[in-house]
Amino acid sequence: MSVITYALQMKSLSQLRAKDQPDNFKIVEAQLKEYKFNRFLYQLVGENWQWTDKLKWPDSEWQTWAESDNLRTWVGYYQGSIAGYYELEQQVDGNVELAYFGLASNFIGKGLGGYLLSEAIKSAWSIEGTRRVWVHTCSLDHPSALANYQARGFEIYSESVES
């Protein structure tokens, strides 16, 4: 089976087509870094989408990633439960990568994803010096993932196929 990977970008906050906040949904930045929490979020959200690249990481690698000064994490809570999250990695030359984004399986289809993505984009543009926000997704991701990115204003700039 071939896997298609899409790289998308946004070069201005004015491209954002934001969704309104759903009732009972709140997004909070995890201001105290704790790699075990990031690992939990990665597993919670990624289990259905074959996010396996980091599952073999030892604690030290998780700690280096999640507790880096260039990484920030936000968590979406729906009626008090963790519904999803996103991680933003500040990179060189004003690039900010939406490194991880998604909803836990029990919260898909409740109208939360568009707002969570809208807030991720706003958070990325609020980082001082941001000139471009980018993300990648693939055909193994949720069937609506690419459409959500594009609906919020991201544009595809690269596409690759791996067999």
Backbone as CSV, one residue per row, in Angstrom:
resi,resn,N_x,N_y,N_z,CA_x,CA_y,CA_z,C_x,C_y,C_z
1,MET,0.840,-1.181,0.000,0.000,0.000,0.000,0.889,1.249,0.000
2,SER,0.600,2.172,-0.873,1.346,3.421,-0.946,0.848,4.403,0.108
3,VAL,1.793,5.163,0.652,1.460,6.205,1.624,1.809,7.552,1.004
4,ILE,0.855,8.442,0.981,1.070,9.792,0.450,1.299,10.727,1.629
5,THR,2.387,11.468,1.589,2.692,12.461,2.618,2.539,13.841,2.008
6,TYR,1.838,14.697,2.714,1.593,16.075,2.283,2.279,17.025,3.251
7,ALA,2.995,17.997,2.719,3.556,19.079,3.529,2.745,20.327,3.191
8,LEU,2.248,20.975,4.235,1.403,22.155,4.049,2.008,23.323,4.803
9,GLN,1.689,24.527,4.352,2.220,25.716,5.007,1.216,26.850,4.976
10,MET,1.486,27.796,5.849,0.729,29.036,5.931,1.770,30.126,6.139
11,LYS,1.737,31.151,5.290,2.754,32.195,5.356,2.265,33.482,5.995
12,SER,0.999,33.478,6.411,0.448,34.659,7.069,-0.754,34.253,7.907
13,LEU,-0.886,34.879,9.065,-2.056,34.613,9.906,-3.347,34.989,9.187
14,SER,-3.262,35.919,8.241,-4.465,36.343,7.504,-5.055,35.211,6.660
15,GLN,-4.293,34.133,6.423,-4.811,32.976,5.691,-5.755,32.119,6.542
16,LEU,-5.694,32.289,7.857,-6.496,31.450,8.755,-7.982,31.684,8.568
17,ARG,-8.690,30.571,8.409,-10.155,30.573,8.411,-10.563,29.789,9.663
18,ALA,-10.745,30.532,10.731,-10.931,29.934,12.057,-12.344,29.390,12.254
19,LYS,-12.410,28.377,13.078,-13.692,27.821,13.532,-13.990,28.370,14.915
20,ASP,-15.265,28.490,15.226,-15.684,28.985,16.534,-15.477,27.919,17.610
21,GLN,-15.358,28.402,18.835,-15.148,27.513,19.983,-16.426,26.744,20.294
22,PRO,-16.327,25.406,20.342,-17.487,24.605,20.743,-17.755,24.770,22.249
23,ASP,-18.995,24.570,22.632,-19.340,24.598,24.057,-18.559,23.515,24.797
24,ASN,-18.195,23.812,26.025,-17.530,22.865,26.928,-16.160,22.393,26.455
25,PHE,-15.510,23.171,25.593,-14.182,22.824,25.088,-13.218,23.938,25.441
26,LYS,-12.128,23.560,26.092,-11.150,24.531,26.577,-9.751,24.039,26.213
27,ILE,-8.889,24.956,25.796,-7.516,24.610,25.442,-6.575,25.319,26.405
28,VAL,-5.635,24.553,26.962,-4.719,25.067,27.972,-3.295,24.694,27.584
29,GLU,-2.370,25.646,27.697,-0.970,25.320,27.464,-0.398,24.614,28.686
30,ALA,0.342,23.551,28.438,1.053,22.841,29.509,2.342,23.616,29.776
31,GLN,2.283,24.514,30.732,3.404,25.424,30.969,4.555,24.773,31.722
32,LEU,4.277,23.733,32.452,5.331,22.975,33.123,5.621,21.745,32.267
33,LYS,6.830,21.659,31.774,7.183,20.580,30.845,7.389,19.269,31.594
34,GLU,6.783,18.205,31.072,6.877,16.867,31.667,6.791,15.859,30.529
35,TYR,7.917,15.287,30.165,7.974,14.420,28.994,7.007,13.242,29.067
36,LYS,6.725,12.742,30.264,5.808,11.611,30.394,4.394,11.999,29.970
37,PHE,4.040,13.252,30.181,2.724,13.747,29.751,2.674,13.803,28.222
38,ASN,3.744,14.306,27.592,3.781,14.352,26.131,3.711,12.948,25.536
39,ARG,4.412,12.014,26.148,4.381,10.628,25.674,2.962,10.068,25.789
40,PHE,2.293,10.346,26.903,0.905,9.903,27.090,0.001,10.484,25.997
41,LEU,0.134,11.781,25.723,-0.695,12.429,24.699,-0.434,11.827,23.322
42,TYR,0.828,11.599,23.015,1.224,10.992,21.747,0.555,9.627,21.573
43,GLN,0.566,8.818,22.617,-0.045,7.494,22.551,-1.566,7.589,22.486
44,LEU,-2.140,8.466,23.288,-3.598,8.612,23.329,-4.154,9.010,21.969
45,VAL,-3.551,10.001,21.356,-4.050,10.518,20.081,-3.583,9.666,18.906
46,GLY,-2.351,9.188,18.957,-1.774,8.525,17.798,-2.059,7.054,17.634
47,GLU,-2.684,6.430,18.625,-2.852,4.975,18.568,-3.628,4.500,17.343
48,ASN,-4.588,5.267,16.878,-5.388,4.854,15.720,-4.759,5.230,14.386
49,TRP,-3.683,6.019,14.416,-3.130,6.568,13.171,-1.695,6.115,12.921
50,GLN,-1.320,5.039,13.561,-0.007,4.430,13.350,1.142,5.381,13.673
51,TRP,0.952,6.188,14.729,2.067,6.998,15.226,2.952,6.056,16.025
52,THR,3.951,5.532,15.383,4.812,4.545,16.032,6.267,4.978,16.118
53,ASP,6.631,6.055,15.420,8.042,6.425,15.332,8.676,6.706,16.688
54,LYS,7.926,7.210,17.635,8.506,7.565,18.934,8.231,6.534,20.035
55,LEU,7.485,5.499,19.732,7.145,4.526,20.764,8.361,3.784,21.301
56,LYS,9.416,3.665,20.503,10.630,2.958,20.915,11.614,3.870,21.643
57,TRP,11.308,5.139,21.723,12.235,6.076,22.357,12.416,5.765,23.844
58,PRO,13.641,5.844,24.330,13.862,5.750,25.774,13.441,7.065,26.448
59,ASP,13.307,7.015,27.757,12.920,8.215,28.509,13.800,9.416,28.184
60,SER,15.087,9.189,28.045,16.014,10.304,27.804,15.705,11.023,26.498
61,GLU,15.317,10.283,25.473,14.984,10.912,24.186,13.660,11.665,24.281
62,TRP,12.690,11.076,24.974,11.419,11.772,25.198,11.662,13.072,25.960
63,GLN,12.494,13.002,26.962,12.766,14.191,27.772,13.436,15.275,26.932
64,THR,14.392,14.897,26.114,15.064,15.863,25.241,14.056,16.540,24.317
65,TRP,13.149,15.758,23.735,12.139,16.302,22.817,11.139,17.192,23.559
66,ALA,10.473,16.638,24.521,9.322,17.305,25.143,9.703,18.461,26.046
67,GLU,10.904,18.430,26.591,11.292,19.484,27.518,12.251,20.498,26.880
68,SER,12.337,20.457,25.558,13.146,21.416,24.817,12.550,22.820,24.946
69,ASP,13.404,23.818,24.953,12.930,25.208,24.996,12.170,25.590,23.732
70,ASN,12.370,24.838,22.648,11.730,25.150,21.366,10.378,24.464,21.175
71,LEU,9.952,23.673,22.154,8.695,22.936,22.023,7.685,23.426,23.055
72,ARG,6.460,23.644,22.569,5.370,24.014,23.479,4.188,23.091,23.197
73,THR,3.445,22.775,24.253,2.348,21.804,24.175,1.064,22.418,24.725
74,TRP,-0.039,22.197,24.018,-1.364,22.621,24.465,-2.277,21.399,24.480
75,VAL,-3.206,21.389,25.416,-4.136,20.267,25.569,-5.565,20.792,25.504
76,GLY,-6.395,20.085,24.734,-7.805,20.415,24.644,-8.608,19.537,25.586
77,TYR,-9.430,20.176,26.405,-10.279,19.454,27.361,-11.736,19.656,26.979
78,TYR,-12.450,18.552,26.842,-13.887,18.607,26.549,-14.622,18.044,27.758
79,GLN,-15.442,18.869,28.377,-16.169,18.501,29.586,-15.212,17.919,30.630
80,GLY,-14.015,18.480,30.711,-13.040,18.095,31.716,-12.124,16.941,31.346
81,SER,-12.384,16.280,30.224,-11.551,15.150,29.802,-10.599,15.575,28.694
82,ILE,-9.430,14.944,28.646,-8.471,15.247,27.592,-9.040,14.766,26.262
83,ALA,-9.246,15.718,25.360,-9.835,15.408,24.064,-8.798,15.404,22.940
84,GLY,-7.722,16.144,23.109,-6.711,16.222,22.060,-5.580,17.137,22.477
85,TYR,-4.637,17.313,21.562,-3.504,18.174,21.884,-2.805,18.628,20.621
86,TYR,-1.888,19.583,20.802,-0.959,19.933,19.731,0.359,20.382,20.333
87,GLU,1.412,20.119,19.553,2.752,20.536,19.913,3.279,21.435,18.811
88,LEU,3.887,22.541,19.199,4.508,23.460,18.253,6.007,23.481,18.501
89,GLU,6.767,23.312,17.434,8.222,23.370,17.538,8.728,24.603,16.789
90,GLN,9.336,25.509,17.541,9.933,26.696,16.935,11.254,26.286,16.298
91,GLN,11.403,26.574,14.998,12.578,26.179,14.249,13.333,27.421,13.752
92,VAL,14.360,27.196,12.957,15.174,28.311,12.463,14.427,29.127,11.408
93,ASP,14.905,30.334,11.205,14.406,31.217,10.143,12.911,31.528,10.241
94,GLY,12.362,31.554,11.451,10.965,31.928,11.618,9.961,30.841,11.297
95,ASN,10.419,29.605,11.160,9.508,28.482,10.905,8.992,27.915,12.221
96,VAL,7.700,27.629,12.260,7.096,26.932,13.392,6.365,25.724,12.824
97,GLU,6.756,24.549,13.307,6.110,23.322,12.848,5.014,22.913,13.817
98,LEU,3.857,22.636,13.271,2.808,21.975,14.036,3.219,20.503,14.037
99,ALA,4.041,20.151,15.034,4.720,18.855,15.049,3.742,17.705,15.267
100,TYR,2.824,17.870,16.199,1.798,16.861,16.460,0.487,17.564,16.737
101,PHE,-0.583,16.969,16.218,-1.919,17.538,16.362,-2.920,16.415,16.230
102,GLY,-3.932,16.419,17.078,-4.991,15.450,16.891,-5.912,15.329,18.082
103,LEU,-6.958,14.571,17.847,-7.968,14.294,18.861,-7.892,12.830,19.271
104,ALA,-8.205,12.555,20.520,-8.358,11.179,20.984,-9.599,10.592,20.303
105,SER,-9.584,9.298,20.067,-10.632,8.667,19.260,-12.049,8.924,19.767
106,ASN,-12.261,8.977,21.079,-13.611,9.202,21.619,-14.151,10.605,21.343
107,PHE,-13.303,11.500,20.862,-13.719,12.890,20.674,-13.770,13.302,19.207
108,ILE,-13.488,12.376,18.324,-13.584,12.650,16.889,-15.060,12.681,16.511
109,GLY,-15.411,13.644,15.661,-16.791,13.754,15.196,-17.676,14.620,16.071
110,LYS,-17.093,15.312,17.033,-17.867,16.182,17.924,-17.699,17.664,17.575
111,GLY,-17.049,17.950,16.444,-16.870,19.334,16.031,-15.750,20.064,16.758
112,LEU,-14.773,19.329,17.269,-13.691,19.936,18.048,-12.430,20.200,17.222
113,GLY,-12.195,19.413,16.193,-10.948,19.459,15.447,-10.673,20.781,14.749
114,GLY,-11.684,21.378,14.158,-11.489,22.652,13.464,-11.092,23.769,14.410
115,TYR,-11.711,23.782,15.577,-11.361,24.810,16.562,-9.978,24.551,17.153
116,LEU,-9.668,23.285,17.473,-8.352,22.960,18.020,-7.261,23.369,17.036
117,LEU,-7.469,23.096,15.755,-6.495,23.483,14.738,-6.407,24.998,14.603
118,SER,-7.541,25.678,14.660,-7.544,27.149,14.602,-6.701,27.734,15.727
119,GLU,-6.844,27.190,16.910,-6.077,27.686,18.056,-4.598,27.318,17.938
120,ALA,-4.307,26.163,17.347,-2.907,25.789,17.123,-2.246,26.796,16.183
121,ILE,-2.947,27.169,15.152,-2.418,28.143,14.188,-2.222,29.500,14.851
122,LYS,-3.196,29.944,15.624,-3.059,31.223,16.339,-1.880,31.177,17.308
123,SER,-1.728,30.048,18.004,-0.610,29.898,18.938,0.726,29.983,18.198
124,ALA,0.803,29.346,17.042,2.040,29.364,16.263,2.391,30.786,15.833
125,TRP,1.393,31.521,15.372,1.652,32.894,14.930,1.933,33.832,16.090
126,SER,1.571,33.447,17.299,1.850,34.309,18.456,3.299,34.171,18.939
127,ILE,4.016,33.173,18.434,5.423,33.005,18.795,6.231,34.080,18.074
128,GLU,6.988,34.816,18.827,7.746,35.929,18.271,8.661,35.471,17.132
129,GLY,8.610,36.203,16.026,9.475,35.923,14.889,8.922,34.937,13.880
130,THR,7.707,34.446,14.085,7.134,33.469,13.163,6.906,34.105,11.795
131,ARG,7.412,33.420,10.777,7.222,33.859,9.392,6.477,32.821,8.563
132,ARG,6.473,31.577,9.069,5.795,30.501,8.350,5.407,29.425,9.354
133,VAL,4.192,28.887,9.194,3.716,27.766,9.999,3.529,26.602,9.024
134,TRP,4.048,25.440,9.408,3.928,24.300,8.506,3.588,23.026,9.271
135,VAL,3.102,22.057,8.514,2.671,20.783,9.082,2.765,19.729,7.988
136,HIS,2.904,18.490,8.394,2.790,17.409,7.420,1.749,16.418,7.920
137,THR,1.109,15.775,6.967,0.138,14.734,7.265,0.288,13.680,6.182
138,CYS,-0.361,12.556,6.369,-0.255,11.504,5.353,-1.580,10.766,5.226
139,SER,-1.611,9.899,4.236,-2.843,9.165,3.940,-3.186,8.134,5.017
140,LEU,-2.299,7.888,5.985,-2.623,7.009,7.109,-3.377,7.749,8.212
141,ASP,-3.374,9.079,8.148,-4.012,9.898,9.170,-5.538,9.824,9.012
142,HIS,-6.254,10.472,9.923,-7.721,10.505,9.840,-8.132,10.985,8.449
143,PRO,-9.162,10.390,7.865,-9.581,10.770,6.507,-9.914,12.256,6.345
144,SER,-10.265,12.936,7.432,-10.599,14.364,7.348,-9.429,15.280,7.671
145,ALA,-8.267,14.722,7.995,-7.141,15.552,8.430,-6.717,16.549,7.358
146,LEU,-6.443,16.079,6.165,-5.988,16.971,5.092,-7.034,18.048,4.814
147,ALA,-8.292,17.660,4.769,-9.363,18.628,4.508,-9.446,19.679,5.614
148,ASN,-9.238,19.279,6.861,-9.261,20.232,7.975,-8.122,21.240,7.835
149,TYR,-6.909,20.749,7.535,-5.780,21.667,7.351,-6.067,22.671,6.232
150,GLN,-6.582,22.176,5.130,-6.865,23.064,4.004,-8.024,24.013,4.309
151,ALA,-9.032,23.546,5.014,-10.162,24.397,5.369,-9.749,25.536,6.289
152,ARG,-8.722,25.312,7.091,-8.226,26.367,8.000,-7.285,27.333,7.293
153,GLY,-6.848,27.026,6.070,-6.023,27.954,5.308,-4.644,27.459,4.924
154,PHE,-4.268,26.259,5.346,-2.985,25.702,4.924,-3.030,25.362,3.437
155,GLU,-1.885,25.495,2.772,-1.764,25.139,1.363,-0.682,24.082,1.205
156,ILE,-0.942,23.085,0.360,0.043,22.038,0.089,1.196,22.642,-0.706
157,TYR,2.431,22.370,-0.244,3.588,22.806,-1.023,4.465,21.631,-1.455
158,SER,4.184,20.441,-0.939,4.965,19.271,-1.329,4.123,18.022,-1.092
159,GLU,4.310,17.062,-1.968,3.591,15.792,-1.871,4.548,14.693,-2.291
160,SER,4.599,13.620,-1.524,5.465,12.490,-1.894,4.729,11.181,-1.663
161,VAL,5.138,10.159,-2.407,4.502,8.849,-2.307,5.581,7.816,-1.978
162,GLU,5.295,7.001,-0.959,6.180,5.902,-0.593,5.398,4.603,-0.721
163,SER,6.009,3.633,-1.355,5.339,2.331,-1.536,5.637,1.409,-0.381
